[in-house]
Amino acid sequence: MRYARRVTGLRAWWQQWKAKQRAEEDEREDEEQHMSRAEREFIHESVEGHTADAETGAHLGGINPNRLLGD
């Protein structure tokens, strides 16, 4: 009997957790639909890239490092 309660409790917890994850994912998708193309690209880039750009820009005196890459 104890085992059955634990399994039932774990199953209920898992379903709640998955429902919360799905809701958060849907919310993020809705937010992305209202973003500009530049905003969507920014959030999909890595954090390391943004940090490197900021540090390089500071080193170059505020110049955007992407400008130096050309086409």
Contact map, one row per residue, 1 for C-alpha under 8 A:
11111000000000000000000000000000000000000000000000000000000000000000000
11111100000000000000000000000000000000000000000000000000000000000000000
11111110000000000000000000000000000000000000000000000000000000000000000
11111111000000000000000000000000000000000000000000000000000000000000000
11111111100000000000000000000000000000000000000000000000000000000000000
01111111110000000000000000000000000000000000000000000000000000000000000
00111111111000000000000000000000000000000000000000000000000000000000000
00011111111100000000000000000000000000000000000000000000000000000000000
00001111111110000000000000000000000000000000000000000000000000000000000
00000111111111000000000000000000000000000000000000000000000000000000000
00000011111111100000000000000000000000000000000000000000000000000000000
00000001111111110000000000000000000000000000000000000000000000000000000
00000000111111111000000000000000000000000000000000000000000000000000000
00000000011111111100000000000000000000000000000000000000000000000000000
00000000001111111110000000000000000000000000000000000000000000000000000
00000000000111111111000000000000000000000000000000000000000000000000000
00000000000011111111100000000000000000000000000000000000000000000000000
00000000000001111111110000000000000000000000000000000000000000000000000
00000000000000111111111000000000000000000000000000000000000000000000000
00000000000000011111111100000000000000000000000000000000000000000000000
00000000000000001111111110000000000000000000000000000000000000000000000
00000000000000000111111111000000000000000000000000000000000000000000000
00000000000000000011111111100000000000000000000000000000000000000000000
00000000000000000001111111110000000000000000000000000000000000000000000
00000000000000000000111111111000000000000000000000000000000000000000000
00000000000000000000011111111100000000000000000000000000000000000000000
00000000000000000000001111111110000000000000000000000000000000000000000
00000000000000000000000111111111000000000000000000000000000000000000000
00000000000000000000000011111111100000000000000000000000000000000000000
00000000000000000000000001111111110000000000000000000000000000000000000
00000000000000000000000000111111111000000000000000000000000000000000000
00000000000000000000000000011111111000010000000000000000000000000000000
00000000000000000000000000001111111000000000000000000000000000000000000
00000000000000000000000000000111111100000000000000000000000000000000000
00000000000000000000000000000011111110110000000000000000000000000000000
00000000000000000000000000000000011111110000000000000000000000000000000
00000000000000000000000000000000001111111000000000000000000000000000000
00000000000000000000000000000000000111111100000000000000000000000000000
00000000000000000000000000000000001111111110000000000000000000000000000
00000000000000000000000000000001001111111111000000000000000000000000000
00000000000000000000000000000000000011111111100000000000000000000000000
00000000000000000000000000000000000001111111100000000000000000000000000
00000000000000000000000000000000000000111111110000000000000000000000000
00000000000000000000000000000000000000011111110000000000000000000000000
00000000000000000000000000000000000000001111111011000000000000000000000
00000000000000000000000000000000000000000011111111000000000000000000000
00000000000000000000000000000000000000000000111111100000000000000000000
00000000000000000000000000000000000000000000011111110000000000000000000
00000000000000000000000000000000000000000000111111111000000000000000000
00000000000000000000000000000000000000000000111111111100000000000000000
00000000000000000000000000000000000000000000001111111110000000000000000
00000000000000000000000000000000000000000000000111111111000000000000000
00000000000000000000000000000000000000000000000011111111100000011100000
00000000000000000000000000000000000000000000000001111111110000000000000
00000000000000000000000000000000000000000000000000111111111000000000000
00000000000000000000000000000000000000000000000000011111111100001000000
00000000000000000000000000000000000000000000000000001111111111111000000
00000000000000000000000000000000000000000000000000000111111111100000000
00000000000000000000000000000000000000000000000000000011111111000000000
00000000000000000000000000000000000000000000000000000001111111101000000
00000000000000000000000000000000000000000000000000000000111111100000000
00000000000000000000000000000000000000000000000000000000111111110000000
00000000000000000000000000000000000000000000000000000000110111111010000
00000000000000000000000000000000000000000000000000001000100001111111000
00000000000000000000000000000000000000000000000000001001100100111111100
00000000000000000000000000000000000000000000000000001000000000011111110
00000000000000000000000000000000000000000000000000000000000000111111110
00000000000000000000000000000000000000000000000000000000000000011111110
00000000000000000000000000000000000000000000000000000000000000001111111
00000000000000000000000000000000000000000000000000000000000000000111111
00000000000000000000000000000000000000000000000000000000000000000000111
